[in-house]
Amino acid sequence: MSKPVKIETPTVVETLSIPIPSTNGNSKITTNGSSSNGLKVSDIKLRPRHVSGGTEEIVDPFCDPKNPQRISFHDVTSAAFLIKGGVERTPCPKSTSSESYGMDLYLKKDFLQYTGSFKERGARYALLSLSEEQKRKGVISASLGNHAQALSYHGWKLNIPVTVVMPKAAPIMKIQKCRNYKARVIVDGNDMGEAKSLAMRMSIDENLLYVNGYDHPHIMAGQGTIGLEILEQVPEPDAVVVPVGGGGLIAGIATAVKALSPKTKIIGVESEKCASFSRAMENKGPINTSIKNTLADGLAVPKVGYNAYCTAMPLIDRMVVVKEEYIAVAILRLVEEEKCVVEGAGGAGLAAILAGHLDDLKGKKVVVLLCGGNIDTTVFGRCLERGLAALGRLVKFNVEVSDRPGGINDLCALLVRIGVSIKDIMHERAWLRDIYTVEVKVVCETLDWSHSLQLKNELKKFYAKVEFSDVPLALMDNSNGDTQNPPTTT
């Protein structure tokens, strides 16, 4: 049953009676531009509540912290019925490198959706569930890219007007894609929080329905259809590994999987640079989390959704936080071994395996979700190089050699003999004490870290002064600095 909510400002105190969706884990959510209890966009005439710093906070009635909504298995199956034929049923093949990981590893390739991510499922379901009136008026949302693209594309296909507000940090490629899908694109805000505030104000001013990209009930239900497909393609898996940002994806998948296969473990993975769900678990509720620049920009949500947290928390078996270096290695591995190009968020699940966080699953049947493949080409190149460096396959060193004719030639001959490929080389004369030597700086590619150590030993045999790059970051243990066994290469 709906209940009134009191909204206050520092200067004016005003009570507005606004119907809020009731919390009922077993009820079907029908937010057709309205909820099952009659909530419509026209009802959301909220006076902005001013918070510290002068920022306006407007509560999304479908994502109300005081009334979180928990989706049910019925919601997921309803979504599956409605979106069938409108989104791809993506493959979930066994990994070609299962043996090297020591487990039966399956990869759910949802980056093969038309817009390159899983977000299409929830976006299409949310749009199809709108009332006819709201379909004419349109919807609005704030997103870093994947949700914006999905909403824009399916709005275009369903002839529903879509407005997306994207922060200035959103990848250029994703911004352009939204424009290609005929959406109205507004690039504003230094982060997702500012972009969302603007979108919420516009939703009220223009009477548009705001569709939260990870916490709207229909979005979560739509994402849950991945769980249904996984269980059809890989019966009774021991674990499903899911990247976690705002929490809607893991909430939907966990709802579907636990209903049909209760023994299957649900494991969430976050980057150390944006571990908002782990923080929420520690806080026993969503909390603002400081977000740093991360390869997994699709997971960079400062505060998990209240509906998502309420739905997922009882169903998640474990949360894992991985270092950025392992995400880069995962992107590299997927290109080399699986011929899959994924973004940072898409590689997070495999990163957890590479980092050794899921060694207890060795010998078991594991499904890893590759949730997105929208990565800028420039960022992709950096990720590959960072992955090579993290594995010790891309190294740099400085060495002082004779400045007489043939000095650098001898160095290059040594590298050729060892089988090293030079990627970059430069020399420096001005800042050396000995005018008869030259410092040569080399970046080169090796087979693996052991090959790099062989190079280091050979250099020290022939040259007095050699400065070699440190132990690769992905092979370091954070607690004591000891090297771990590097991930196997094939």
N, C-alpha and C positions, 0 to 999 in steps of 0.2 A: 504494500500500500504506500502511496506517495505521502511525503510529509514536508511541512514547510521548513525552509532553511533561512536563517537570519544572516543577512549580509550587512557589514558595517564599514564605514569609512571614518577617518579621524575627525572629520568636521561634521559629517551628517550621519545620523544613525537612522536606518530605515529598514523595516522588516518587509521582505517580499515573500509571498507564498508561492513557491515554485514546486511543481510536482517533480520528484526525483525518482529514477528507476529503483524499485525495491530490490533488496538483496535476497535472492532465492536461488540457491544452487541448482534446483531441479526444474525451474521454470524456463520456458523457451523465450529467448530474447528477441523481440521483434521491433527493432529500431528503424522502422520504415520512415525515416524522417521524423518518426515518433517512436516511443517505446510502447510496451504492452499496456502501460498504465496511462497512456495519453499524452506523454511528453512530446512537444513539438518545438521546432526551432523558434517559432514565434513566441513560445513561452519563456525563452531564455533572455529576458530583458534585465540582465544583471547590471547593477551599478558597479563599476570597477572598484576593487578593494585595494587601497594603496598600502604597499609594504615598504620595508626599509630601502633606502636609495631612490625612492620615488617611482619604483617600478609598479606597473599595474598588473594585478593578478586576477584573472577571470577564471572561475571554476567551470570546467567542462562537465555538464550534468551527466554525461554518459561515463565519466571517469571521476566520480566524486569520492574523495578520500573518506568521507563519513559513511558512504553507502557503496562499497565496492561490490561489483557484480561478478559472480563466479559462473563461468560457462559450463555447460553440461555436454555429455556425449551426444545427446539429441541435437544440440546446436551444431556440432561438428558434422553429423550425418546430414542435417538439413542443408548445410553449406555445400557439402559434397554433391548433393542432388542438384542444387541450383547452378553451380559453376561448371558442372560436367559439360564438356564440349567447348567451354569458353577459355579454358587454360590447358596447358600440356600435362599429360600424365607422364612425368619424367622417369627415366630408367634408374635402376638401382643395382648395377652389376657388381660382381665380386672384383675387388681390387687386383690388378695384375701383380701387385707386390705384397699380397697377403702373407706369403711365407716369410718375407724379410721382417714383417712386423710381428710375427708369431701368433697371429690370430686370423680367424675367418673375417676379413674386413670387407664390408660392402659400402659403396659410395652412392648416396642418394643425390643425383645430379639435378637439383632444382635450379641451378644457374642456367639451365637450358630453356627456361621459360622465355617467351618472346622478348620481354624487357630485361632479361638477364638476372632475375631474382625471384624468390618465393613470394614476394609481396603481392604478386598478381592475384593470388588466391583470395586473400582477405579483401583486397580492393574491389574485385569483381562482386564478391558476395555482398559487401556493404552497398555498392551501387545498385545491384539488383533488388535489394531490400527496401529501397527508398519508396516513399509514396509518390504518386504521379505528380502531385504538386511540387514536391521537393526535387523530383527529376527535372522539372522545368526550371526551377530556380538555380539548382546546382549545388556543389559542395566545395569546401575549402579545407586545406590541410597545410601543415608545416612539415618539411622533411629535408634531410640532407641529400636525398637523391632517389633511392630505390623505391620507397613508398610513393614519392612524387611521380616517378615514371609510371609505375603500375596504375595509379589513380588516373593519371593523364591519358594513358593508352586506352584503358577500358572505358573511361568517360567518353573519349572520342568514338570508340566503337559502339557504345550504347547511346550516343547522342545526348550526353549529360554534361552540362558546363562544369568545368573544373578549374579552380584557382589554387595554385600552390605557392607557398612562401618558402623560399630557400635561403639559408644563411649565406653570408659572403664566402664562407669556407667550403661551400659545396663544390664538388668537382665540376669543371667547365663542361665536360662531356655529358654529365647528367642534366645539367641546366639546359643544354641545347636539345637533348632528347625530349624533354618535356615540352619545349616549344615546338618541336617537330610533331608532337602528338596533339597540337592545337590547344594546349592549355594556356591559361593566363598565368604567366610566371612573374613573380615578384622576388627579386634578390635583395634581401635586407636583413639586418641583424648580424651581430658579431658571433653569435652561437645559436644553438637550437632553442634555447630558452627565450631569447629575444625574438626569433622568428615565430615561435609559437604564440607569444604574447600579441604580436601584430596580427597573426592569422585569427586569433580568438576575437580581437576587437573588430576585425573586418567581418567575421561571421555574424556578429550582432548588428553592425551597421548596415550590412547588405542582406541580412536575413538568409544566410547560407548555413548549411549544416556542416559543423566542423567534424572531420573524421580523423581521430587520433590514429597515427600509423602503427601503434603497437598495443594500445590499451582499449580501443573501442571493441565492444563485445563481438560485433560481426567480423572485425579484423582478426581477432583471436580464433574465432570459430573457423574462418576460412583457412588460416594457417594450419589448423589442426588436421585438415584433409591430407597433409603430408604424412601424418602418422598412420592414417587409414591405408594409404598407398604402400608405405613401408611394410606393414604387416601382411599385405597381400603379396608383395614381392619377396620378402624375406620372413617366412613364418617363424614365430617364436624366437626373436633375437634375444641374446643375453643382455645387450645394452644398446641404447640409442644415444648418440652424442650430438648435442645441439648447441650451436653458437648462441650466446645470450647478449642482447642489448637492452631494449626496453622490457623484455620479458614476454611479449605477446606470442612469439614463435614457440618458445618452450612450453608456455601455458597451453596452447592449442594442441601441440603434439603430445604432451604428457596426458592431457584429457582423453585423447583418442587411444593412445597406446595402453595406458593403465586400465582402461575399461575392457579392452580385449585381451591383453596379455599382462596381467598384474605382476608377474615375476620379472618382466623386463625392466632393467634399470634405466632411469632417465638421468643423464649426466649433462650438466650445463658447462659451457666453457666461455670464459671472458679473457680479455687482454688485461695485463697488469696496469695498463694506462687508462682503463675505463671499467673498473670492477664494481659497477653500481649495484648489481644484484647481490654480490657477496657482501657488500656493505649493508644492503637492506636486510639480509639475513642476520647479520651481527646486531643490527639496530632493532630487529623484530618488526620491521616496516620500512617502506620506501623512504630514502633520505637523499638529499642532494649530495652528489659526489663530484669532487674535482676531476675534470677530464683533461688529459694531456694529449698532445698530438700522437696519433696512433696509426699503424698500418691498417688496422681494422676500423676504419672510419664509420662503417655501417653499424658498429656496435657502440659508438660513442654517444650514449644516452646518459645524461647526468643524473636522472632519477627514473627508476623503473616505474611502470604503471601500477596503480593501485588494484585494478581488476586483474592484471597479469600476475601480480604478486600473490593476491588472494587465491587465484586459481592454481598457480604453479607450486606454491610453497609446500602444500601437503603431498605433492606428487613427485617432487625432485628428490633423487637419491643422493646426489652429490654435485657440488659446484667446484670447478677447477679454474685456476687463474694461471695463464701462461705468459711467458716473456715474449716480447716483440720479436726477438731473434728467431724463435721457433715458428712464429707465424710466417716470417720470410722464408725459412727453410721449407715449410709446408707448401707455400706457393711454388717454390722451385721444384720440389718433389712431384707435385701434381702435374706440372708442365712436363718434366722429364719422363716420368713413369706412367702417368695416366693420360697424357695429352689433353689436360684440362687447364683452362685459364680461369682462375678464380681471383676474387678480391680478397683483402685481408680477412674480412669476416667469414668468407667462405672457407678459408684455410684454417680457421681457429680449431675446429674439431680434430683435424689431423695433427695440428701442432701439439695438442695435449698428449697424443700418442707418442710423437717424436720426443717430447720432453720427458717421457717416462712416468707421467702422472697416472697412466692407466695400465700399468704393468700387471695389475691384478686381473685384467681381462685377457691375458695371453691364453691361447688355446680355446677361446670362446668366440661366439658369433656376434660381431659388433657392426652396427650401422652408423656411419658418420655422414652428417648432412653437409653437403656443399651448397650453401644457401644462396650465393651470389657470385656473379662474374663481371660486374661492372667496375673495371679498374682502368684508370687513365694509363695511356701507353707510357708516359714519362715515369709515373709511379711504378708501373709494372717493371720497367727496366731497373729502377732503383731496388725494388724488392728482390729481383733475381740476383743482383750484385751483392746485396746485403745477405741473402741466403748463402751464396757462395762463400762470402767472407765468414759468416757464422759457422760454416762447416769446415773452415780451414782450407777451402779449395781456391780462394782468392787471397793472396798474401802480398804484403809490401815489405820491402827492406831497403836500408841504406847501406852502402858499402863504399869505402875509399879505395880507389884503384890508381895505378900509375897514370899520369897525364901525358906520358910519352906515347908516340904512335903505337897502336895495337893494344893499348890498355883496356879500352872498352870492348874491343873485339875479343880479347881473351875471356872477359866476363861473359859475353854473349855465347861464346863457344862452350863454356862450362854449363850454362843454362840449357843449351841444346843437348848436350851430352846427358844431362839428367832427365830430359824430357819435359821441360817446363815451357809453357807458352807465355811470351811477354805481351802484356796488354798495354803497358805504358812505361816509358823510360825517359828520364831527364838527368842532366848533370849540372853540378854547381862548383864554381871555382873561387868566387870572390870571398867567401866567408871561411876559408880554410887557412890554417897556419902554414902548412907545407905547400909551397907554390908548385911543387912537382907532383902533387896528387890532385885528384878530382873526386868529388862525392857524387856517386850515381844513385839515384832513387828509382826503384823498380817496382811496378805492380805486375804480378804474374799469376797465371792460373795453373793449379796443380791438380793431381788426381784426387787427393784427399789430404788430411792433416799429416798422416805418416809420410806421405810424399813431400810435404812441406818441410817436415823435420829433416828428411834426407837432404833437401836443398840447403837448409840452414847449416847442417854439419859439413857439407862439401864447401860451402863458402868460407867457413871458419878455418878450413885446412889451408886455403890459399890466400886469405886476406886477414890482416891484423885487426881491422876495425869493421865490424859488421853489426848493425842494429836491425833486429828482426821484429816483425809484428808480434803482438802478444798472442797468448793462447786464444783461439776463437771464442767469442762470447757465448755461443750456443753450447760450448763444451765446458763451460765454467759452472761450478756450483756456487750459488749466491751466498751460502752460509759460511763456507770456509775457503773458497777460491780454488779448491782442488778440481782437476779435470775429470770429467766423466767419460765414459765410453761414448765415442761419437756415434750418431745415428748411422746405420749402415748405408752404404751407397751401392747402387747396382749399375 
